[in-house]
Amino acid sequence: MNDKLYLNLTHGINSAWINIGQRGITSGDRYWPGIVKKLTPKDKDGKRSYWND
């Protein structure tokens, strides 16, 4: 959708996501930077890895 690949954990989540359409994308885009920050490991100098470049 919109030249992006969206992955969902389960079929149920996928169905719900399809039903809410663009609202789900907007909501996900708003939360994504915080999620990436939590998941991105720091290197030995305490800097974030390539994910945040």
C-alpha distance matrix in Angstrom:
0.0 3.8 5.4 5.5 6.7 7.7 11.1 13.3 17.0 17.9 16.9 18.2 16.1 13.0 14.4 15.2 11.9 10.4 13.5 13.3 9.9 9.8 13.1 11.9 9.6 12.7 15.0 13.5 13.5 17.1 18.3 16.8 19.7 22.2 20.8 20.7 24.2 25.5 24.2 25.2 28.7 31.4 33.4 37.2 37.5 35.4 32.6 28.9 27.5 25.1 22.1 23.3 24.2
3.8 0.0 3.8 5.4 8.4 9.9 13.7 16.2 19.9 21.1 20.5 21.6 19.1 16.3 17.7 18.1 14.6 13.4 16.1 15.2 11.5 10.1 13.5 13.0 9.9 12.1 15.1 13.8 12.8 16.3 18.1 16.5 18.9 21.9 21.0 20.6 23.9 25.7 24.6 25.1 28.8 31.0 33.0 36.8 36.7 34.7 31.6 28.1 26.9 24.2 21.4 22.1 22.6
5.4 3.8 0.0 3.8 6.9 9.8 13.2 16.4 19.9 21.5 21.1 22.7 20.4 17.4 19.4 20.2 16.7 15.6 18.8 18.2 14.7 13.6 16.7 15.6 12.5 14.8 17.5 15.5 14.4 18.1 19.4 17.1 19.2 22.3 21.2 20.2 23.5 25.4 23.9 24.0 27.5 29.7 31.3 35.1 35.2 33.5 30.4 26.9 25.1 22.2 19.7 20.9 21.0
5.5 5.4 3.8 0.0 3.8 6.4 9.8 13.1 16.6 18.5 18.6 20.2 17.6 15.0 17.4 18.0 14.4 14.2 17.5 16.8 13.6 12.8 15.3 13.5 10.4 13.1 15.1 12.6 11.8 15.6 16.4 13.9 16.2 19.2 17.7 16.8 20.3 21.9 20.3 20.7 24.1 26.6 28.4 32.2 32.5 30.6 27.7 24.0 22.4 19.7 17.0 18.3 19.0
6.7 8.4 6.9 3.8 0.0 3.8 6.6 10.1 13.3 15.3 15.5 17.6 15.1 12.5 15.4 16.4 13.1 13.2 16.8 16.5 13.9 14.0 16.1 13.6 11.2 14.5 15.7 12.7 12.9 16.6 16.6 14.0 16.7 19.2 17.0 16.3 20.0 21.0 19.0 19.8 23.1 25.9 27.8 31.5 32.3 30.4 27.7 23.9 22.1 19.8 16.9 18.9 20.0
7.7 9.9 9.8 6.4 3.8 0.0 3.8 6.7 10.3 12.2 12.8 14.3 11.6 9.3 12.5 13.1 9.8 10.6 14.1 13.8 11.8 12.2 13.8 10.7 9.0 12.6 13.1 10.1 11.2 14.7 14.2 12.2 15.4 17.3 14.9 15.0 18.7 19.2 17.5 19.0 22.4 25.4 27.7 31.4 32.2 29.9 27.5 23.8 22.4 20.6 17.3 19.1 20.9
11.1 13.7 13.2 9.8 6.6 3.8 0.0 3.8 6.8 9.1 10.3 12.3 9.8 8.1 11.8 12.7 10.2 11.6 15.0 15.0 13.9 14.9 15.9 12.3 11.6 15.1 14.7 11.5 13.4 16.4 15.1 13.1 16.4 17.6 14.6 14.9 18.6 18.5 16.3 18.3 21.4 24.7 27.0 30.6 31.8 29.5 27.5 23.7 22.3 21.0 17.7 20.0 22.1
13.3 16.2 16.4 13.1 10.1 6.7 3.8 0.0 3.8 5.7 7.4 8.9 6.3 5.6 9.4 10.1 8.4 10.5 13.4 13.7 13.5 15.2 15.4 11.7 12.2 15.5 14.4 11.7 14.5 16.9 15.2 14.0 17.6 18.0 14.9 16.1 19.6 18.8 17.0 19.5 22.5 26.0 28.5 32.0 33.3 30.8 29.1 25.4 24.3 23.5 20.1 22.2 24.7
17.0 19.9 19.9 16.6 13.3 10.3 6.8 3.8 0.0 3.8 7.1 8.5 6.7 7.6 11.0 11.6 11.0 13.4 15.8 16.3 16.7 18.5 18.3 14.6 15.5 18.5 16.8 14.2 17.2 19.1 16.8 15.8 19.1 18.9 15.5 16.9 20.1 18.6 16.7 19.5 22.1 25.7 28.3 31.6 33.2 30.6 29.4 25.8 24.8 24.4 21.2 23.5 26.2
17.9 21.1 21.5 18.5 15.3 12.2 9.1 5.7 3.8 0.0 3.8 5.4 5.3 6.2 8.7 10.0 10.5 12.4 14.4 15.7 16.6 19.0 18.9 15.4 16.9 20.0 18.5 16.4 19.6 21.5 19.5 18.9 22.4 22.2 18.9 20.5 23.7 22.1 20.4 23.3 25.8 29.5 32.0 35.3 37.0 34.4 33.1 29.6 28.6 28.2 24.9 27.2 29.9
16.9 20.5 21.1 18.6 15.5 12.8 10.3 7.4 7.1 3.8 0.0 3.8 5.5 4.9 6.2 8.6 9.7 10.5 12.4 14.5 15.3 18.3 18.6 15.5 17.1 20.4 19.3 17.6 20.8 22.9 21.4 20.9 24.7 24.8 21.7 23.3 26.6 25.3 23.6 26.5 29.1 32.8 35.3 38.6 40.2 37.6 36.2 32.6 31.5 30.7 27.4 29.6 32.1
18.2 21.6 22.7 20.2 17.6 14.3 12.3 8.9 8.5 5.4 3.8 0.0 3.8 5.3 5.1 6.3 8.5 10.0 10.8 12.7 14.4 17.5 17.1 14.3 16.6 19.5 18.0 17.0 20.4 22.1 20.6 20.8 24.6 24.3 21.5 23.7 26.7 25.3 24.1 27.2 30.0 33.5 36.3 39.6 41.0 38.2 36.9 33.3 32.7 32.1 28.6 30.5 33.2
16.1 19.1 20.4 17.6 15.1 11.6 9.8 6.3 6.7 5.3 5.5 3.8 0.0 3.8 5.5 5.1 6.0 8.6 9.9 10.8 12.2 14.8 14.3 11.1 13.3 16.1 14.5 13.2 16.7 18.3 16.8 17.0 20.8 20.6 18.0 20.2 23.2 22.0 21.0 24.0 27.0 30.4 33.3 36.7 37.8 34.9 33.5 30.0 29.5 28.9 25.3 27.0 29.7
13.0 16.3 17.4 15.0 12.5 9.3 8.1 5.6 7.6 6.2 4.9 5.3 3.8 0.0 3.8 5.5 5.0 6.2 8.7 10.2 10.6 13.4 13.8 10.7 12.3 15.6 14.9 13.4 16.4 18.7 17.7 17.4 21.2 21.7 19.1 20.7 24.1 23.3 22.0 24.7 27.8 31.2 33.9 37.4 38.5 35.8 34.1 30.4 29.5 28.5 25.0 26.8 29.2
14.4 17.7 19.4 17.4 15.4 12.5 11.8 9.4 11.0 8.7 6.2 5.1 5.5 3.8 0.0 3.8 5.4 5.2 6.3 8.9 10.0 13.5 13.8 11.6 13.7 16.8 16.2 15.5 18.6 20.6 20.0 20.2 24.1 24.5 22.1 24.0 27.3 26.5 25.5 28.2 31.4 34.8 37.5 41.0 42.1 39.3 37.6 33.9 33.2 32.1 28.6 30.1 32.5
15.2 18.1 20.2 18.0 16.4 13.1 12.7 10.1 11.6 10.0 8.6 6.3 5.1 5.5 3.8 0.0 3.8 5.5 5.1 6.5 8.8 11.9 11.3 9.2 12.1 14.6 13.5 13.5 16.8 18.2 17.6 18.5 22.3 22.4 20.4 22.8 25.7 25.0 24.4 27.3 30.6 33.8 36.8 40.2 41.1 38.1 36.4 32.9 32.5 31.7 28.0 29.2 31.8
11.9 14.6 16.7 14.4 13.1 9.8 10.2 8.4 11.0 10.5 9.7 8.5 6.0 5.0 5.4 3.8 0.0 3.8 5.4 5.4 6.3 9.0 8.9 6.2 8.6 11.5 10.8 10.4 13.5 15.3 15.1 15.5 19.3 19.9 18.1 20.1 23.2 22.9 22.3 24.9 28.3 31.4 34.3 37.9 38.5 35.6 33.7 30.1 29.7 28.6 24.9 26.0 28.5
10.4 13.4 15.6 14.2 13.2 10.6 11.6 10.5 13.4 12.4 10.5 10.0 8.6 6.2 5.2 5.5 3.8 0.0 3.8 5.6 5.2 8.7 9.9 8.2 9.9 12.9 13.3 13.0 15.5 17.8 18.0 18.2 22.0 23.0 21.2 22.9 26.1 26.1 25.3 27.6 31.1 34.2 36.9 40.6 41.2 38.5 36.4 32.7 32.0 30.6 27.0 28.2 30.3
13.5 16.1 18.8 17.5 16.8 14.1 15.0 13.4 15.8 14.4 12.4 10.8 9.9 8.7 6.3 5.1 5.4 3.8 0.0 3.8 5.5 9.2 9.5 8.9 11.5 13.7 13.8 14.5 17.1 18.7 19.2 20.1 23.8 24.5 23.0 25.1 28.1 27.9 27.6 30.1 33.6 36.6 39.5 43.1 43.6 40.7 38.7 35.1 34.7 33.5 29.8 30.7 32.9
13.3 15.2 18.2 16.8 16.5 13.8 15.0 13.7 16.3 15.7 14.5 12.7 10.8 10.2 8.9 6.5 5.4 5.6 3.8 0.0 3.8 6.5 5.8 5.8 8.8 10.4 10.4 11.7 14.2 15.4 16.2 17.5 21.0 21.8 20.8 22.9 25.7 25.8 25.8 28.2 31.8 34.6 37.7 41.2 41.5 38.4 36.4 33.0 32.9 31.7 28.0 28.4 30.8
9.9 11.5 14.7 13.6 13.9 11.8 13.9 13.5 16.7 16.6 15.3 14.4 12.2 10.6 10.0 8.8 6.3 5.2 5.5 3.8 0.0 3.8 5.5 5.6 6.9 9.1 10.3 11.1 12.9 14.8 16.1 16.8 20.2 21.5 20.6 22.2 25.2 25.7 25.5 27.5 31.2 33.9 36.8 40.4 40.6 37.8 35.4 31.9 31.5 30.0 26.4 26.9 28.8
9.8 10.1 13.6 12.8 14.0 12.2 14.9 15.2 18.5 19.0 18.3 17.5 14.8 13.4 13.5 11.9 9.0 8.7 9.2 6.5 3.8 0.0 3.8 5.3 5.0 6.1 8.5 9.7 10.5 12.4 14.4 15.1 18.1 19.8 19.4 20.8 23.6 24.6 24.7 26.4 30.1 32.5 35.4 39.0 38.9 36.1 33.5 30.1 30.0 28.3 24.8 24.8 26.6
13.1 13.5 16.7 15.3 16.1 13.8 15.9 15.4 18.3 18.9 18.6 17.1 14.3 13.8 13.8 11.3 8.9 9.9 9.5 5.8 5.5 3.8 0.0 3.8 5.5 5.1 6.0 8.5 9.9 10.7 12.5 14.1 17.1 18.2 18.0 20.1 22.5 23.2 23.7 25.7 29.4 31.8 34.9 38.4 38.2 35.1 32.9 29.6 29.9 28.6 25.0 24.8 26.9
11.9 13.0 15.6 13.5 13.6 10.7 12.3 11.7 14.6 15.4 15.5 14.3 11.1 10.7 11.6 9.2 6.2 8.2 8.9 5.8 5.6 5.3 3.8 0.0 3.8 5.5 5.1 6.0 8.5 9.9 10.7 11.8 15.2 16.2 15.4 17.4 20.1 20.5 20.7 22.9 26.5 29.2 32.2 35.8 35.9 32.8 30.7 27.3 27.4 26.3 22.5 22.7 25.1
9.6 9.9 12.5 10.4 11.2 9.0 11.6 12.2 15.5 16.9 17.1 16.6 13.3 12.3 13.7 12.1 8.6 9.9 11.5 8.8 6.9 5.0 5.5 3.8 0.0 3.8 5.4 5.0 6.0 8.5 10.0 10.2 13.4 15.1 14.5 15.8 18.7 19.7 19.7 21.3 25.1 27.5 30.4 34.0 34.0 31.2 28.7 25.3 25.1 23.6 20.0 20.1 22.2
12.7 12.1 14.8 13.1 14.5 12.6 15.1 15.5 18.5 20.0 20.4 19.5 16.1 15.6 16.8 14.6 11.5 12.9 13.7 10.4 9.1 6.1 5.1 5.5 3.8 0.0 3.8 5.5 5.2 6.3 8.9 10.1 12.6 14.3 14.6 16.1 18.4 19.7 20.3 21.8 25.6 27.7 30.6 34.2 33.7 30.8 28.3 25.1 25.5 24.2 20.6 20.0 22.1
15.0 15.1 17.5 15.1 15.7 13.1 14.7 14.4 16.8 18.5 19.3 18.0 14.5 14.9 16.2 13.5 10.8 13.3 13.8 10.4 10.3 8.5 6.0 5.1 5.4 3.8 0.0 3.8 5.5 5.2 6.5 8.7 11.5 12.2 12.4 14.7 16.7 17.4 18.4 20.4 24.0 26.2 29.4 32.8 32.5 29.4 27.3 24.1 24.8 24.0 20.3 19.8 22.4
13.5 13.8 15.5 12.6 12.7 10.1 11.5 11.7 14.2 16.4 17.6 17.0 13.2 13.4 15.5 13.5 10.4 13.0 14.5 11.7 11.1 9.7 8.5 6.0 5.0 5.5 3.8 0.0 3.8 5.3 5.2 5.8 9.3 10.4 9.7 11.6 14.2 14.9 15.3 17.3 20.9 23.4 26.5 30.0 30.0 26.9 24.8 21.4 21.7 20.9 17.1 17.1 19.8
13.5 12.8 14.4 11.8 12.9 11.2 13.4 14.5 17.2 19.6 20.8 20.4 16.7 16.4 18.6 16.8 13.5 15.5 17.1 14.2 12.9 10.5 9.9 8.5 6.0 5.2 5.5 3.8 0.0 3.8 5.5 5.2 7.6 9.9 10.2 11.1 13.5 15.1 15.6 16.8 20.6 22.6 25.5 29.0 28.6 25.7 23.2 20.0 20.3 19.1 15.5 14.9 17.2
17.1 16.3 18.1 15.6 16.6 14.7 16.4 16.9 19.1 21.5 22.9 22.1 18.3 18.7 20.6 18.2 15.3 17.8 18.7 15.4 14.8 12.4 10.7 9.9 8.5 6.3 5.2 5.3 3.8 0.0 3.8 5.8 7.2 8.4 9.8 11.5 12.9 14.4 15.9 17.2 20.8 22.4 25.6 29.0 28.3 25.1 22.9 20.0 21.0 20.4 16.8 15.6 18.2
18.3 18.1 19.4 16.4 16.6 14.2 15.1 15.2 16.8 19.5 21.4 20.6 16.8 17.7 20.0 17.6 15.1 18.0 19.2 16.2 16.1 14.4 12.5 10.7 10.0 8.9 6.5 5.2 5.5 3.8 0.0 3.8 5.8 5.7 6.5 8.9 10.4 11.2 12.7 14.5 18.0 20.0 23.3 26.6 26.3 23.0 21.1 18.1 19.2 19.1 15.4 14.7 17.8
16.8 16.5 17.1 13.9 14.0 12.2 13.1 14.0 15.8 18.9 20.9 20.8 17.0 17.4 20.2 18.5 15.5 18.2 20.1 17.5 16.8 15.1 14.1 11.8 10.2 10.1 8.7 5.8 5.2 5.8 3.8 0.0 3.8 5.5 5.0 6.1 8.5 9.9 10.5 11.9 15.6 17.7 20.8 24.3 24.1 21.1 18.9 15.6 16.1 15.7 11.9 11.6 14.7
19.7 18.9 19.2 16.2 16.7 15.4 16.4 17.6 19.1 22.4 24.7 24.6 20.8 21.2 24.1 22.3 19.3 22.0 23.8 21.0 20.2 18.1 17.1 15.2 13.4 12.6 11.5 9.3 7.6 7.2 5.8 3.8 0.0 3.8 5.5 5.2 6.2 8.8 10.0 10.5 14.0 15.4 18.5 21.9 21.2 18.2 15.9 12.8 13.9 13.7 10.3 8.9 12.1
22.2 21.9 22.3 19.2 19.2 17.3 17.6 18.0 18.9 22.2 24.8 24.3 20.6 21.7 24.5 22.4 19.9 23.0 24.5 21.8 21.5 19.8 18.2 16.2 15.1 14.3 12.2 10.4 9.9 8.4 5.7 5.5 3.8 0.0 3.8 5.5 5.1 6.3 8.7 10.1 13.2 14.7 18.2 21.3 20.8 17.4 15.8 13.0 14.7 15.5 12.2 11.0 14.6
20.8 21.0 21.2 17.7 17.0 14.9 14.6 14.9 15.5 18.9 21.7 21.5 18.0 19.1 22.1 20.4 18.1 21.2 23.0 20.8 20.6 19.4 18.0 15.4 14.5 14.6 12.4 9.7 10.2 9.8 6.5 5.0 5.5 3.8 0.0 3.8 5.4 5.2 6.2 8.5 11.8 14.2 17.7 20.9 21.1 17.9 16.4 13.2 14.2 14.9 11.3 11.4 15.1
20.7 20.6 20.2 16.8 16.3 15.0 14.9 16.1 16.9 20.5 23.3 23.7 20.2 20.7 24.0 22.8 20.1 22.9 25.1 22.9 22.2 20.8 20.1 17.4 15.8 16.1 14.7 11.6 11.1 11.5 8.9 6.1 5.2 5.5 3.8 0.0 3.8 5.4 5.1 5.8 9.5 11.8 14.9 18.4 18.6 15.7 13.7 10.2 10.7 11.1 7.5 7.9 11.6
24.2 23.9 23.5 20.3 20.0 18.7 18.6 19.6 20.1 23.7 26.6 26.7 23.2 24.1 27.3 25.7 23.2 26.1 28.1 25.7 25.2 23.6 22.5 20.1 18.7 18.4 16.7 14.2 13.5 12.9 10.4 8.5 6.2 5.1 5.4 3.8 0.0 3.8 5.6 5.4 8.3 9.7 13.1 16.3 16.0 12.8 11.1 8.2 10.0 11.4 8.6 7.8 11.6
25.5 25.7 25.4 21.9 21.0 19.2 18.5 18.8 18.6 22.1 25.3 25.3 22.0 23.3 26.5 25.0 22.9 26.1 27.9 25.8 25.7 24.6 23.2 20.5 19.7 19.7 17.4 14.9 15.1 14.4 11.2 9.9 8.8 6.3 5.2 5.4 3.8 0.0 3.8 5.8 7.9 10.0 13.7 16.6 17.0 13.5 12.9 10.2 11.9 13.8 11.2 11.2 15.0
24.2 24.6 23.9 20.3 19.0 17.5 16.3 17.0 16.7 20.4 23.6 24.1 21.0 22.0 25.5 24.4 22.3 25.3 27.6 25.8 25.5 24.7 23.7 20.7 19.7 20.3 18.4 15.3 15.6 15.9 12.7 10.5 10.0 8.7 6.2 5.1 5.6 3.8 0.0 3.8 6.3 9.5 12.7 15.9 17.0 14.0 13.1 10.0 10.4 12.1 9.4 10.7 14.3
25.2 25.1 24.0 20.7 19.8 19.0 18.3 19.5 19.5 23.3 26.5 27.2 24.0 24.7 28.2 27.3 24.9 27.6 30.1 28.2 27.5 26.4 25.7 22.9 21.3 21.8 20.4 17.3 16.8 17.2 14.5 11.9 10.5 10.1 8.5 5.8 5.4 5.8 3.8 0.0 3.8 6.6 9.5 13.0 13.9 11.3 9.8 6.5 6.6 8.6 6.7 8.0 11.2
28.7 28.8 27.5 24.1 23.1 22.4 21.4 22.5 22.1 25.8 29.1 30.0 27.0 27.8 31.4 30.6 28.3 31.1 33.6 31.8 31.2 30.1 29.4 26.5 25.1 25.6 24.0 20.9 20.6 20.8 18.0 15.6 14.0 13.2 11.8 9.5 8.3 7.9 6.3 3.8 0.0 3.8 6.5 9.7 11.2 8.9 8.5 6.2 6.5 9.7 9.1 10.4 13.0
31.4 31.0 29.7 26.6 25.9 25.4 24.7 26.0 25.7 29.5 32.8 33.5 30.4 31.2 34.8 33.8 31.4 34.2 36.6 34.6 33.9 32.5 31.8 29.2 27.5 27.7 26.2 23.4 22.6 22.4 20.0 17.7 15.4 14.7 14.2 11.8 9.7 10.0 9.5 6.6 3.8 0.0 3.8 6.7 7.5 5.2 5.2 4.5 6.1 9.8 10.3 10.6 12.7
33.4 33.0 31.3 28.4 27.8 27.7 27.0 28.5 28.3 32.0 35.3 36.3 33.3 33.9 37.5 36.8 34.3 36.9 39.5 37.7 36.8 35.4 34.9 32.2 30.4 30.6 29.4 26.5 25.5 25.6 23.3 20.8 18.5 18.2 17.7 14.9 13.1 13.7 12.7 9.5 6.5 3.8 0.0 3.8 5.5 5.3 5.5 6.2 6.4 9.9 11.7 12.2 13.3
37.2 36.8 35.1 32.2 31.5 31.4 30.6 32.0 31.6 35.3 38.6 39.6 36.7 37.4 41.0 40.2 37.9 40.6 43.1 41.2 40.4 39.0 38.4 35.8 34.0 34.2 32.8 30.0 29.0 29.0 26.6 24.3 21.9 21.3 20.9 18.4 16.3 16.6 15.9 13.0 9.7 6.7 3.8 0.0 3.8 5.5 7.4 9.4 10.1 13.5 15.5 15.7 16.6
37.5 36.7 35.2 32.5 32.3 32.2 31.8 33.3 33.2 37.0 40.2 41.0 37.8 38.5 42.1 41.1 38.5 41.2 43.6 41.5 40.6 38.9 38.2 35.9 34.0 33.7 32.5 30.0 28.6 28.3 26.3 24.1 21.2 20.8 21.1 18.6 16.0 17.0 17.0 13.9 11.2 7.5 5.5 3.8 0.0 3.8 5.5 8.8 10.3 13.5 15.6 14.9 15.4
35.4 34.7 33.5 30.6 30.4 29.9 29.5 30.8 30.6 34.4 37.6 38.2 34.9 35.8 39.3 38.1 35.6 38.5 40.7 38.4 37.8 36.1 35.1 32.8 31.2 30.8 29.4 26.9 25.7 25.1 23.0 21.1 18.2 17.4 17.9 15.7 12.8 13.5 14.0 11.3 8.9 5.2 5.3 5.5 3.8 0.0 3.8 6.7 9.3 12.8 14.0 13.1 14.5
32.6 31.6 30.4 27.7 27.7 27.5 27.5 29.1 29.4 33.1 36.2 36.9 33.5 34.1 37.6 36.4 33.7 36.4 38.7 36.4 35.4 33.5 32.9 30.7 28.7 28.3 27.3 24.8 23.2 22.9 21.1 18.9 15.9 15.8 16.4 13.7 11.1 12.9 13.1 9.8 8.5 5.2 5.5 7.4 5.5 3.8 0.0 3.8 6.5 9.6 10.9 9.7 10.7
28.9 28.1 26.9 24.0 23.9 23.8 23.7 25.4 25.8 29.6 32.6 33.3 30.0 30.4 33.9 32.9 30.1 32.7 35.1 33.0 31.9 30.1 29.6 27.3 25.3 25.1 24.1 21.4 20.0 20.0 18.1 15.6 12.8 13.0 13.2 10.2 8.2 10.2 10.0 6.5 6.2 4.5 6.2 9.4 8.8 6.7 3.8 0.0 3.8 6.9 7.4 6.6 8.5
27.5 26.9 25.1 22.4 22.1 22.4 22.3 24.3 24.8 28.6 31.5 32.7 29.5 29.5 33.2 32.5 29.7 32.0 34.7 32.9 31.5 30.0 29.9 27.4 25.1 25.5 24.8 21.7 20.3 21.0 19.2 16.1 13.9 14.7 14.2 10.7 10.0 11.9 10.4 6.6 6.5 6.1 6.4 10.1 10.3 9.3 6.5 3.8 0.0 3.8 5.5 6.5 7.5
25.1 24.2 22.2 19.7 19.8 20.6 21.0 23.5 24.4 28.2 30.7 32.1 28.9 28.5 32.1 31.7 28.6 30.6 33.5 31.7 30.0 28.3 28.6 26.3 23.6 24.2 24.0 20.9 19.1 20.4 19.1 15.7 13.7 15.5 14.9 11.1 11.4 13.8 12.1 8.6 9.7 9.8 9.9 13.5 13.5 12.8 9.6 6.9 3.8 0.0 3.8 5.4 5.1
22.1 21.4 19.7 17.0 16.9 17.3 17.7 20.1 21.2 24.9 27.4 28.6 25.3 25.0 28.6 28.0 24.9 27.0 29.8 28.0 26.4 24.8 25.0 22.5 20.0 20.6 20.3 17.1 15.5 16.8 15.4 11.9 10.3 12.2 11.3 7.5 8.6 11.2 9.4 6.7 9.1 10.3 11.7 15.5 15.6 14.0 10.9 7.4 5.5 3.8 0.0 3.8 5.7
23.3 22.1 20.9 18.3 18.9 19.1 20.0 22.2 23.5 27.2 29.6 30.5 27.0 26.8 30.1 29.2 26.0 28.2 30.7 28.4 26.9 24.8 24.8 22.7 20.1 20.0 19.8 17.1 14.9 15.6 14.7 11.6 8.9 11.0 11.4 7.9 7.8 11.2 10.7 8.0 10.4 10.6 12.2 15.7 14.9 13.1 9.7 6.6 6.5 5.4 3.8 0.0 3.8
24.2 22.6 21.0 19.0 20.0 20.9 22.1 24.7 26.2 29.9 32.1 33.2 29.7 29.2 32.5 31.8 28.5 30.3 32.9 30.8 28.8 26.6 26.9 25.1 22.2 22.1 22.4 19.8 17.2 18.2 17.8 14.7 12.1 14.6 15.1 11.6 11.6 15.0 14.3 11.2 13.0 12.7 13.3 16.6 15.4 14.5 10.7 8.5 7.5 5.1 5.7 3.8 0.0
